[in-house]
Amino acid sequence: MKPGFILKELIWSVVWGASLLFSAGTAHWLSAWIYIIGTPLLSLLSSHLLHRNAPEIAVERTRGAFQKEQTKPDRAVLTMMMMIKFCSMIVAGMDKRLGWSDVPGWLQIIGAAFVALTYYTTYRVAIENKFAASVVKIQQSRGHKVIDTGPYQYIRHPMYTGLIVRTIGTPLLLGSWWGLCPASAMIILVVVRILFEERALSTGLDGYNGYIARVPYRLIPLVW
């Protein structure tokens, strides 16, 4: 695992942590510290396991959110997703400051479990699909092909399913009902990104249209 990736994770942890604590007006917030410390540790652990067991996709996934090969719609959607995540931190912090929400402790624990679980599922999906890049692009130089094994035999975008679970789990962990509002906007953007991604894969990846016919569900079996 490259030192640059570790540094990037720590920087983002500081950014999200600062936005939470400054908007809350206090550092005495246990669930925020669990999020601030726990998420980069889980990310680094997942990346370490991926580098050990699937170094090719591990290197690909550390390339960052904006790359030369990615599509313009994906670049725009990712920019909006980062802005919404920042807003979600502010909303959760203001919720803490003003006492808008009263989320029970057991539900915050479930939120924490959701967040932790998604780092594991991201790792498992990446192990299954060595083309699961962090941006939308056709990876011709790596022999990009359709993957229809593991979770991909049930839904076409299992990693996005995990992202949605994490998006819901984060405000629950932070004890913020109001944080579910920006979470809803994030979920809408995930759906938009899926539609853009599927358009790119349908036109640029051999066999993807056949895969769509075999696996009709994108995120949740029997639902969508």
Protein Blocks (a to p, Z undefined) as FASTA:
>chain_A
ZZklmmmmmmmmmmmmmmmmmmnopabdfklmmmmmmmmmmmmmmmmmmmmmmmmlmmmm
mnojbdfkbcfklmmmmmmmmmmmmmmmmmmmmmmmnomaccdfklmmmmmmmmmmmmmm
mmmmmmmmmmlcfbdcddfknopacdfehjllmbmblmlmmmmmmmmmmmmmnopaklmm
mmmmmmmmmmmmmmmmmmmmmmmmghklmmmmmmmcfklghiZZ
